[in-house]
Amino acid sequence: LGLRGRISAPVPVLRGVVMASRPTDRAAGIFWIRQADWARYVTLCIDRSNLPASYEKWLYSANKAAQTFARHGWEIVKVEVDLDAFLVWCKRRGLDVDGKARTEYANEVAAAQVRARDHTKH
């Protein structure tokens, strides 16, 4: 887990949870998997041995990460993942389906969502 900008507290690392590495100012994206997609998701990931053993364990870790970042003043963007769209995104960039790709994807989608939201405010 890594975040852009200044943060006074250490950045938590939770097994199988991907946070955006370069989010927009004070916003962090989490690669968010739906329970119905968990089994397929695990089979697609080349680093599946790094993932929690179950969706429930992953969900617990993801929520814990979100709470930790929120306590430190970060806005959390849950990037609900469409696996097919993610696979196309990976293929276009020549990326393996792994933690690095999940991080980049969460970062890109979260940043776009925050920019779009902030643009409509101005």
The 8 nearest C-alpha neighbors of each residue, nearest first, counted from 0:
[[1, 18, 12, 17, 20, 10, 11, 2],
 [0, 2, 20, 10, 19, 18, 3, 21],
 [1, 3, 20, 21, 22, 4, 19, 0],
 [4, 2, 21, 22, 20, 5, 1, 24],
 [5, 3, 2, 6, 24, 25, 21, 23],
 [4, 6, 7, 3, 2, 25, 8, 24],
 [5, 7, 8, 4, 9, 10, 71, 2],
 [6, 8, 5, 9, 71, 10, 4, 72],
 [7, 9, 6, 10, 71, 11, 5, 68],
 [10, 8, 11, 7, 6, 12, 1, 71],
 [9, 11, 8, 1, 12, 0, 2, 6],
 [12, 10, 9, 13, 0, 64, 67, 68],
 [11, 13, 0, 10, 14, 16, 64, 1],
 [14, 12, 16, 60, 15, 11, 64, 61],
 [13, 15, 16, 50, 12, 51, 49, 60],
 [14, 16, 50, 51, 49, 13, 17, 57],
 [17, 15, 61, 14, 13, 60, 18, 57],
 [16, 18, 102, 30, 29, 0, 15, 101],
 [17, 19, 29, 28, 0, 102, 20, 27],
 [18, 20, 106, 28, 102, 105, 27, 22],
 [19, 21, 1, 2, 22, 18, 106, 102],
 [22, 20, 3, 2, 19, 106, 23, 1],
 [23, 21, 27, 106, 26, 19, 110, 3],
 [22, 24, 26, 110, 25, 21, 27, 113],
 [23, 25, 26, 22, 4, 3, 27, 73],
 [24, 26, 73, 74, 23, 27, 72, 22],
 [27, 25, 74, 73, 23, 24, 22, 75],
 [28, 26, 75, 22, 19, 76, 74, 18],
 [29, 27, 76, 19, 109, 18, 105, 106],
 [28, 30, 18, 77, 78, 31, 17, 105],
 [29, 31, 105, 78, 17, 101, 77, 28],
 [32, 30, 79, 78, 29, 77, 80, 33],
 [33, 31, 80, 79, 34, 36, 37, 30],
 [32, 34, 36, 35, 37, 31, 79, 80],
 [33, 35, 37, 36, 54, 32, 38, 55],
 [34, 36, 33, 37, 38, 32, 39, 54],
 [37, 35, 33, 34, 39, 38, 40, 32],
 [36, 38, 40, 34, 39, 35, 41, 54],
 [39, 37, 41, 40, 36, 42, 35, 34],
 [40, 38, 42, 41, 37, 36, 43, 35],
 [39, 41, 37, 43, 38, 42, 36, 44],
 [40, 42, 38, 44, 43, 39, 47, 37],
 [41, 43, 39, 40, 44, 38, 47, 45],
 [44, 42, 40, 41, 39, 45, 96, 47],
 [45, 43, 96, 47, 46, 41, 97, 42],
 [44, 46, 47, 97, 96, 43, 95, 42],
 [45, 47, 44, 48, 97, 49, 98, 50],
 [46, 48, 44, 50, 49, 45, 41, 42],
 [47, 49, 46, 50, 51, 45, 52, 44],
 [50, 48, 47, 46, 15, 51, 14, 98],
 [49, 51, 15, 47, 48, 52, 14, 46],
 [52, 50, 57, 53, 15, 56, 14, 49],
 [51, 53, 50, 56, 54, 57, 55, 48],
 [54, 52, 56, 55, 51, 57, 37, 50],
 [53, 55, 57, 56, 58, 37, 34, 52],
 [54, 56, 58, 53, 57, 59, 34, 52],
 [57, 55, 59, 53, 58, 54, 51, 60],
 [56, 58, 54, 60, 51, 55, 59, 61],
 [59, 57, 61, 55, 60, 56, 54, 62],
 [58, 60, 56, 62, 57, 61, 63, 55],
 [61, 59, 63, 57, 58, 62, 64, 13],
 [62, 60, 58, 64, 63, 16, 59, 57],
 [61, 63, 65, 59, 64, 60, 58, 66],
 [62, 64, 60, 66, 61, 65, 59, 67],
 [65, 63, 67, 61, 62, 66, 60, 68],
 [64, 66, 62, 68, 63, 67, 69, 61],
 [67, 65, 69, 63, 64, 68, 70, 62],
 [68, 66, 64, 70, 69, 65, 63, 71],
 [67, 69, 71, 65, 73, 70, 66, 64],
 [68, 70, 73, 66, 72, 71, 67, 65],
 [71, 69, 67, 68, 72, 66, 73, 65],
 [70, 72, 68, 69, 73, 67, 8, 6],
 [73, 71, 69, 70, 68, 74, 25, 26],
 [74, 72, 69, 25, 26, 68, 71, 75],
 [73, 75, 26, 25, 27, 69, 76, 72],
 [76, 74, 27, 26, 28, 73, 65, 77],
 [77, 75, 28, 109, 27, 78, 29, 74],
 [76, 78, 29, 31, 28, 79, 75, 30],
 [77, 79, 30, 31, 29, 80, 76, 105],
 [80, 78, 31, 77, 32, 30, 81, 33],
 [79, 81, 32, 82, 31, 78, 30, 85],
 [80, 82, 84, 83, 85, 79, 32, 86],
 [83, 81, 85, 84, 80, 86, 40, 36],
 [82, 84, 86, 85, 81, 87, 88, 80],
 [83, 85, 87, 81, 82, 86, 88, 80],
 [84, 86, 82, 88, 83, 87, 89, 81],
 [87, 85, 89, 83, 88, 84, 82, 90],
 [86, 88, 90, 84, 89, 85, 91, 83],
 [87, 89, 85, 91, 86, 90, 84, 92],
 [90, 88, 94, 86, 92, 87, 91, 93],
 [89, 91, 93, 87, 92, 88, 86, 94],
 [92, 90, 88, 89, 93, 87, 94, 86],
 [93, 91, 89, 90, 94, 88, 87, 95],
 [92, 94, 90, 91, 89, 95, 88, 96],
 [95, 93, 89, 92, 90, 100, 96, 91],
 [94, 96, 97, 89, 100, 93, 45, 90],
 [97, 95, 44, 100, 45, 94, 43, 89],
 [98, 96, 100, 99, 44, 46, 95, 45],
 [97, 99, 101, 100, 102, 17, 96, 46],
 [98, 100, 102, 101, 97, 103, 96, 95],
 [101, 99, 103, 102, 97, 98, 96, 104],
 [102, 100, 98, 104, 99, 103, 105, 97],
 [101, 103, 19, 99, 105, 100, 104, 17],
 [104, 102, 106, 100, 101, 105, 107, 99],
 [103, 105, 101, 107, 106, 102, 100, 108],
 [106, 104, 30, 102, 28, 108, 19, 103],
 [107, 105, 19, 103, 109, 104, 22, 108],
 [106, 108, 104, 110, 105, 109, 103, 111],
 [107, 109, 111, 105, 110, 106, 104, 112],
 [110, 108, 112, 28, 106, 111, 107, 105],
 [109, 111, 113, 107, 112, 108, 23, 22],
 [112, 110, 114, 108, 109, 113, 115, 107],
 [113, 111, 109, 115, 110, 114, 116, 108],
 [112, 114, 116, 110, 115, 111, 117, 109],
 [115, 113, 117, 111, 116, 112, 118, 110],
 [116, 114, 118, 112, 113, 117, 111, 119],
 [115, 117, 113, 119, 118, 114, 112, 120],
 [116, 118, 114, 120, 119, 115, 113, 121],
 [119, 117, 115, 120, 116, 121, 114, 113],
 [118, 120, 116, 117, 121, 115, 114, 113],
 [119, 121, 117, 118, 116, 115, 114, 113],
 [120, 118, 119, 117, 116, 115, 114, 113]]
